[in-house]
Amino acid sequence: MSKPVKVGICGLGTVGSGTFNVLTRNAQAINARAQGELEITVVGARRDNPACDLGDTRVTRDIFEVARDAEVDVLVELIGGTTVARDLVTEALTNGKHVVTANKALIAEFGNELFALAEQNNVVIRYEAAVAGGIPIIKALREGLAGNRIEWLAGIINGTGNFILSEMREKGRDFADVLAEAQALGYAEADPTFDVEGIDAAHKLVILASLAFGMPLQFSSVYAEGITRLTTQDVEYAEELGYRIKHLGVAKQSDEGVELRVHPTLIPESRLLANVNGVKNAVLVEGDAVGPTLYYGAGAGAEPTASAVVADIVDLARELSAGQQCRVPALGFATDTLQDLPIVPMERVSTAWYLRMEAEDKPGVLSQIASIFSDQGISIEALIQKAPAGGETRVPLILLTNKAVQGNVDRAVASIEGLDTISGEVMRIRVEALDG
């Protein structure tokens, strides 16, 4: 039997403790799948975690000791952040250790340099758990769909935002109220900015896009828009029109380049993606050969994320136990074939639109608005005009447009907001049919 593959875990928080527990609880099945024994040699953590019993496992308070430990074959980075984690992974790679990480920010922002360093040192970085928790979307894109030209993908890839929107739709609750509950339940951080402003989803989207289209990671090019401006009114009007609002990450490839965007989106209520609720994640991928495929499951949590971490460790252990080189490219494409594809500016992106405005309840207003849209080549598909409340002179006006280039919509909305008959800003949400 081959010698054990020795693992060092750095970080003993939610995912770190989950990984330790899964590795120890399922050791027999994991070792059988890995074709050899996996051994947790050392845990690096600032403090113990009562959620897992380390037994007689060696513990160090200096995580860099794990990166320098001659016995460790695979370092598992679960400390999070992009400063210490970047230094730790760099140290591990330089010392010839394979790395498994769940750190989406680290991969999205510094993956290009870290993958290059791994290649120089003849080791690899695996990061299945960095996107969509326990859903094996990285492996699906990198290996399962390797025969396809990926045309587009769209995903609910932040569970916190999806929980908030689900509660707003199902119970008619306000954004601030649901956010407070999400924080109390541990779904959202005390500072929820990364979740509700789309930054977390942007980190994940850029990883998915690189795997899908064979391009270097370009986090700075992702357009990110959050969900903080959404109201229960918008959720209800979307329902009335036959749609649901989801916070989507969308990546599309065309002759013009690649679209990389995160934003609230109206999706037809009949689509499977529109029915993904709570903290669940889902990613819809359109390949030219396979057509649409949907990947659904737990996008976060101790053991769902640990499931993906352990799967990466098992993949590495199989190859190490067999004495093979680990040669699945980090982004699924040979490094020298990655293309620095142009990113389509948002003003040139074309989608349908949901628009909500407060208008004076008097003749001629609709014709003014229709004329402005016509001047920009925008056609209206659907319209809801509510009766004024008692004593009110303004009414909510809700429009759905056909596909229109954002630059034209920007100009139309600026003109509409300049009308004396329109009060305040026009609320805008993109609409995606997700039918190719």
C-alpha positions in Angstrom: 0.0 0.0 0.0 1.2 3.5 -0.8 2.3 5.8 1.9 -0.4 8.0 3.5 -1.2 11.4 2.0 -0.7 13.8 4.8 -3.0 16.8 5.1 -2.5 20.0 7.1 -5.6 22.1 7.8 -5.2 25.9 8.4 -8.3 27.5 10.0 -10.7 25.9 12.3 -13.8 28.1 11.8 -17.1 26.9 10.4 -15.6 25.3 7.2 -12.4 24.1 8.9 -14.2 22.3 11.7 -16.6 20.9 9.1 -13.8 19.6 7.0 -12.0 18.0 10.0 -15.3 16.3 11.0 -16.1 15.0 7.5 -12.6 13.6 7.1 -12.6 11.8 10.4 -16.2 10.6 10.3 -16.1 9.3 6.8 -12.5 8.1 6.9 -13.2 4.6 5.7 -15.2 5.6 2.6 -12.9 8.5 1.8 -9.7 6.3 2.0 -11.4 3.7 -0.2 -12.2 6.4 -2.8 -8.7 8.0 -2.5 -7.1 4.6 -3.1 -4.9 5.2 -0.1 -4.9 6.6 3.4 -5.5 10.3 4.2 -4.0 11.4 7.4 -4.6 14.8 9.1 -1.0 15.5 10.3 -1.5 19.0 11.8 -4.1 21.7 12.3 -3.1 25.3 12.3 -5.5 27.5 14.2 -5.4 30.5 16.5 -7.9 28.7 18.8 -9.7 25.4 19.2 -13.3 25.0 18.0 -15.8 23.1 20.3 -17.6 22.0 17.1 -14.9 19.4 16.5 -12.8 17.1 18.7 -9.2 17.2 17.5 -8.3 14.2 19.7 -4.5 13.7 19.6 -4.1 15.6 16.3 -1.1 17.9 16.5 -2.1 21.6 16.7 0.0 24.7 16.0 -1.0 28.3 16.6 1.3 29.4 13.8 -0.3 28.5 10.5 2.9 29.2 8.6 4.4 26.2 10.4 2.0 24.0 8.4 3.2 25.6 5.1 6.8 24.7 6.1 6.1 21.3 7.6 8.1 18.7 5.6 5.5 16.0 6.3 2.5 17.9 4.8 1.6 17.0 1.3 -1.6 19.0 1.0 -2.3 22.3 2.8 -6.0 23.2 3.2 -6.4 26.9 3.5 -9.7 27.8 5.3 -8.7 31.0 7.1 -10.4 33.4 4.6 -9.5 36.9 3.6 -6.9 37.9 1.0 -3.9 39.1 3.0 -2.6 36.4 5.4 -4.2 33.7 3.2 -2.3 34.9 0.1 1.0 34.8 2.1 0.1 31.4 3.5 -0.7 29.8 0.1 2.4 31.4 -1.5 4.5 29.9 1.2 2.9 26.5 0.8 3.3 26.5 -3.0 6.9 27.6 -2.7 7.6 24.7 -0.3 6.1 22.3 -2.9 2.8 21.6 -1.2 -0.5 21.2 -3.1 -3.2 23.6 -1.8 -7.0 23.1 -1.4 -8.9 26.3 -0.6 -12.5 27.5 -0.2 -11.4 31.1 -0.6 -13.3 32.7 -3.5 -11.9 36.2 -2.9 -8.3 34.8 -2.9 -8.9 33.0 -6.2 -10.8 35.8 -7.9 -8.3 38.5 -7.0 -5.0 36.6 -6.9 -5.6 33.3 -8.7 -3.6 34.2 -11.8 -0.4 34.7 -9.9 -1.0 31.8 -7.5 -1.8 29.4 -10.4 1.4 30.5 -12.1 3.4 29.9 -8.9 1.9 26.5 -8.5 2.9 25.5 -12.0 6.5 26.7 -11.4 6.7 24.5 -8.3 5.0 21.5 -10.0 2.0 21.5 -7.6 -1.7 22.4 -8.0 -4.4 24.5 -6.3 -7.9 23.0 -6.0 -10.8 25.3 -5.2 -14.1 23.5 -5.7 -15.5 24.9 -2.4 -14.8 28.5 -3.5 -18.0 28.7 -5.6 -21.5 27.5 -4.5 -20.5 25.5 -1.5 -21.2 21.8 -1.9 -22.3 22.0 -5.5 -19.6 20.6 -7.8 -19.8 23.3 -10.3 -16.1 23.8 -10.8 -15.6 20.1 -11.7 -18.6 20.3 -14.0 -17.2 23.2 -15.9 -13.6 22.1 -15.9 -14.2 18.4 -16.6 -17.8 17.3 -17.1 -18.5 19.9 -19.8 -15.1 19.9 -21.4 -16.5 18.9 -24.8 -18.7 22.0 -25.0 -18.4 25.6 -26.1 -20.1 27.3 -23.1 -22.3 30.0 -24.4 -23.6 31.5 -21.2 -24.2 30.8 -17.5 -26.4 32.4 -14.9 -26.4 31.6 -11.2 -27.8 32.4 -7.8 -24.5 32.2 -6.1 -25.0 34.1 -2.9 -27.3 32.4 -0.3 -27.8 35.5 1.9 -29.2 37.5 -1.0 -31.4 34.7 -2.1 -32.8 34.2 1.5 -33.6 37.9 1.7 -35.4 38.0 -1.7 -37.3 34.7 -0.9 -38.6 36.1 2.4 -39.6 39.4 0.7 -41.6 37.5 -1.9 -43.1 34.8 0.3 -44.0 37.0 3.3 -44.1 40.5 2.0 -41.3 41.7 4.4 -39.1 44.7 3.9 -35.4 44.3 3.0 -34.1 45.8 6.2 -36.3 43.5 8.3 -35.2 40.3 6.5 -31.5 41.4 6.6 -31.7 41.7 10.4 -33.0 38.2 10.6 -30.4 36.9 8.2 -27.7 38.4 10.5 -29.4 36.8 13.6 -29.4 33.4 11.9 -25.8 33.7 10.8 -26.5 33.8 7.1 -25.2 37.4 6.9 -22.2 39.0 8.5 -22.4 42.0 10.9 -21.2 44.0 7.9 -23.3 42.5 5.1 -21.8 44.6 2.3 -20.1 41.7 0.4 -23.4 39.8 0.3 -26.0 42.5 -0.4 -23.9 44.6 -2.7 -22.9 41.7 -5.0 -19.2 41.6 -4.2 -19.3 38.0 -3.0 -21.2 36.9 -6.1 -18.8 38.9 -8.3 -15.9 36.9 -6.8 -17.6 33.7 -7.7 -18.8 34.8 -11.1 -15.3 35.7 -12.4 -14.1 32.2 -11.4 -17.0 30.6 -13.3 -16.5 32.8 -16.4 -12.8 32.0 -16.5 -13.6 28.3 -16.4 -16.3 28.6 -19.0 -14.6 30.8 -21.5 -10.9 30.0 -21.1 -9.8 33.5 -20.0 -7.6 34.8 -17.1 -9.4 35.9 -14.0 -10.6 39.5 -14.3 -12.3 40.5 -11.1 -11.9 44.2 -11.6 -14.0 43.9 -14.8 -17.1 42.5 -13.1 -20.1 44.9 -12.9 -21.7 44.4 -9.5 -25.1 45.8 -8.4 -26.7 44.9 -5.0 -30.2 44.3 -3.8 -30.5 47.1 -1.2 -32.8 49.3 -3.4 -35.4 46.6 -4.0 -38.8 47.0 -2.4 -41.7 44.7 -1.7 -43.5 46.7 -4.3 -41.1 45.6 -7.0 -41.3 42.0 -5.8 -45.1 42.1 -6.0 -45.3 43.8 -9.4 -42.8 41.3 -10.8 -45.1 38.5 -9.6 -48.1 40.2 -11.2 -46.2 40.2 -14.5 -45.3 36.5 -14.2 -41.7 37.0 -12.9 -39.6 36.6 -9.8 -36.7 38.7 -8.8 -33.4 36.9 -8.2 -29.9 38.3 -7.6 -28.0 36.7 -10.5 -24.5 36.5 -11.7 -24.5 36.3 -15.5 -21.6 35.6 -17.9 -22.2 35.5 -21.6 -19.8 35.2 -24.5 -20.5 36.8 -27.9 -18.6 38.1 -30.9 -18.2 41.4 -29.1 -16.6 39.8 -26.0 -17.7 38.6 -22.6 -20.4 40.1 -20.3 -19.6 39.8 -16.6 -22.4 41.2 -14.5 -24.1 40.7 -11.1 -27.5 42.4 -10.5 -31.1 41.9 -9.5 -33.0 40.2 -12.4 -36.6 39.4 -13.2 -36.8 35.7 -14.3 -40.0 34.1 -15.7 -41.6 32.3 -12.8 -41.8 29.0 -14.8 -37.9 28.8 -14.9 -36.3 26.3 -12.5 -33.9 29.0 -11.4 -36.8 31.3 -10.4 -37.9 28.6 -7.9 -34.6 28.3 -6.1 -35.4 29.7 -2.6 -33.9 30.3 0.8 -30.2 30.0 1.2 -29.8 27.5 -1.7 -27.6 28.2 -4.7 -28.0 27.2 -8.3 -26.1 27.6 -11.6 -27.6 27.2 -15.0 -25.0 26.5 -17.8 -25.8 26.5 -21.5 -23.4 24.4 -23.6 -23.6 24.1 -27.4 -23.5 20.3 -27.3 -25.3 19.5 -24.0 -27.8 22.3 -23.9 -28.9 23.7 -20.6 -27.8 22.0 -17.4 -28.7 23.1 -13.8 -26.6 22.6 -10.7 -28.5 23.0 -7.4 -27.8 22.6 -3.7 -26.4 24.1 -0.5 -24.2 27.0 -1.3 -22.7 27.4 2.1 -22.5 25.9 5.6 -20.0 23.8 7.5 -20.5 20.4 6.0 -21.8 21.2 2.5 -18.7 23.4 1.9 -16.5 20.7 3.6 -18.0 18.2 1.1 -16.3 20.2 -1.7 -13.1 20.7 0.2 -12.8 16.9 0.9 -13.6 16.1 -2.7 -10.6 18.1 -3.8 -8.4 16.4 -1.2 -9.5 13.0 -2.5 -8.8 14.0 -6.1 -5.2 15.0 -5.1 -4.8 11.9 -3.0 -5.8 9.6 -5.8 -3.1 11.0 -8.0 -0.5 11.2 -5.3 -1.2 7.6 -4.2 -0.8 6.4 -7.8 2.4 8.4 -8.2 0.9 10.5 -11.0 1.4 14.1 -11.8 -1.7 16.3 -11.1 -2.4 17.8 -14.5 -6.0 19.0 -14.7 -5.3 22.7 -15.5 -6.4 25.2 -12.8 -8.9 26.9 -15.1 -9.6 23.9 -17.3 -7.6 25.2 -20.2 -3.9 24.9 -20.8 -2.3 28.0 -19.5 -0.8 29.1 -22.8 -4.2 28.9 -24.5 -6.0 31.3 -22.1 -7.3 34.3 -24.0 -7.5 37.8 -22.6 -11.0 38.3 -24.0 -12.5 41.8 -24.1 -15.2 42.7 -21.6 -18.4 44.2 -23.0 -19.1 47.6 -21.4 -22.4 47.7 -19.6 -23.7 50.5 -21.8 -23.6 48.0 -24.7 -25.2 45.1 -22.9 -28.7 44.3 -24.2 -31.5 43.0 -21.9 -35.2 43.5 -21.5 -36.1 45.9 -18.6 -38.6 46.3 -15.8 -39.2 50.1 -15.1 -41.2 51.5 -12.2 -42.0 55.2 -11.9 -44.4 57.5 -10.1 -46.4 59.5 -12.7 -49.1 62.2 -12.6 -52.5 60.7 -13.1 -53.6 62.8 -16.1 -53.9 62.4 -19.9 -50.9 62.5 -22.1 -48.3 61.1 -19.6 -48.2 57.7 -21.2 -47.9 59.1 -24.7 -44.9 61.3 -23.6 -43.2 58.2 -22.1 -43.9 56.1 -25.2 -42.5 58.8 -27.4 -39.3 58.9 -25.4 -38.9 55.2 -25.6 -39.6 55.2 -29.4 -36.9 57.9 -29.9 -34.4 55.5 -28.4 -35.7 52.5 -30.4 -37.2 50.8 -27.3 -40.5 49.0 -27.5 -42.9 48.4 -24.6 -44.0 44.8 -24.0 -46.3 45.1 -21.0 -47.7 47.9 -18.8 -49.4 48.0 -15.4 -51.0 51.3 -14.3 -52.4 51.3 -10.8 -55.4 53.3 -9.7 -54.5 56.3 -7.5 -54.9 55.8 -3.8 -57.5 58.1 -2.1 -56.5 61.7 -2.4 -53.3 60.9 -4.4 -52.6 62.5 -7.7 -49.7 60.2 -8.6 -49.9 56.5 -9.6 -47.3 53.8 -9.9 -46.6 53.0 -13.5 -44.8 49.7 -14.3 -43.4 48.9 -17.7 -41.7 45.9 -19.3 -39.6 46.6 -22.4 -38.4 44.3 -25.0 -34.6 43.9 -25.3 -32.8 47.2 -25.4 -29.2 48.3 -25.2 -28.5 49.8 -21.8 -27.1 53.0 -23.2 -30.4 53.7 -24.9 -32.3 52.9 -21.7 -30.0 55.3 -19.8 -30.9 58.1 -22.2 -34.6 57.3 -22.1 -34.7 57.1 -18.3 -32.8 60.4 -18.0 -35.4 62.1 -20.3 -38.3 60.5 -18.4 -36.9 61.6 -15.0 -36.7 65.1 -16.4 -40.5 65.3 -17.1 -42.6 67.4 -14.7 -45.1 64.6 -14.6 -42.7 62.1 -13.1 -41.7 62.2 -9.5 -38.3 61.0 -8.3 -36.1 58.3 -9.9 -37.1 55.5 -12.2 -36.5 52.1 -10.7 -34.8 49.8 -13.2 -34.3 46.0 -13.0 -33.0 43.9 -15.9 -35.0 41.0 -17.2 -33.6 37.7 -18.4 -35.6 34.9 -20.2 -32.7 32.4 -19.6 -33.8 30.5 -22.7 -30.6 31.1 -24.7 
